[in-house]
Amino acid sequence: MRAPNVKVGQLLYGVATFIPGVAAVFGRGGGDTQSARYCYSVWLRHLVTAFASGLPAHPRVVAELGPGDSLGVGLAALVSGADRYHAFDVVRHAQVKRNLAVLGELVALFRARAEIPGESEFPEVQPRLPSYAFPHHVLGDEPLAAALADDRLARIEESVRNQNVAGSMIDYRTRWFDDQAIERASIDLLFSQAVLEHVDDLAGSYRAMRLWIKPDGILSHQVDFRCHSTARVWNGHWKYSDLTWRLIRGRRSYLLNREPYSTHLRLLAENGFAHVGGQVATSESHVARGELAPRFRHLTEPDLVTSSALIQAVPRPAGSGA
């Protein structure tokens, strides 16, 4: 007899991954980052909101957790002026041919100073912006013209073809939990888009971020707390027991860690970050407190209605306290 209120299709989907070879098929990445317009929109949303939260200058070194099917968001960062891009993933998805196609489209968008694709084109993408006009206050004509110089774009293209080699602007790796993955205190802007909800070792991730980020750098993470179709209501995944959830997940490399908004705020504080900005999206809760699985009975009332959040934070100065 199945557990009540379990979405049967997801349960069967997860159980099927225990069959040899099936988990690899279910572990493939999503396709949003194959769209240059999506990547352009995501990068500029993070950049604009990071400046609003106090990023002092255009980031020279950026890092992304979970780039997905292409390195498009990081390529947008390079095209707009960054010198170095670190891409960290669990499973290697991105392909050179796909990245070159996205790069060409991104260059055209920046040359045109195109508006940021907004809610009508990407209604699910967060964070929302008060204006989707091209951010001239962040990307001025002179520095952007320098960033779009032909010799510089040729170097970015060469870096797409030759990642992880001396002189490349792109470092793409899957073993990113290693403390020695990149130079400490070297990242100006570390961002992710709908990724941290999938990371199992969330505490370890925040510890690593604290090592990597510069004293004047900033974190910018858009986190989706919804069930990702694993339940009948958006926050129904918090009703599942650990056993039921293990069956739903199966042997997939990643699914959801089911951690709420408050967990991220706690880990920021524990790892020496100050929460400086962001944006919270709320949805009506469809789960009564008595329906929560035992491990989620501690959820706060804000947790139960926070369906997504942009979380931006900076390192606290040494000795500044909590």
Secondary structure by P-SEA (a helix, b strand, c coil): ccccccaaaaaaaaaaccccaaaaaaaccccccccaaaaaaaaaaaaaaaaaacccccccbbbbccccccaaaaaaaaaacccbbbbbbccccccaaaaaaaaaaaaaaaaaccccccccccccccccccccccccccccaaaaaaaacaaaaaaaaaaaacccccccccccccccccccccccccccccccccccccccaaaaaaaaaaacccccbbbbbbcccccccccccccccccccaaaaaaaacccccccccccaaaaaaaaaaacccccbbbbbbcccccccccccccccccccccccccccbbbbbbccccccc
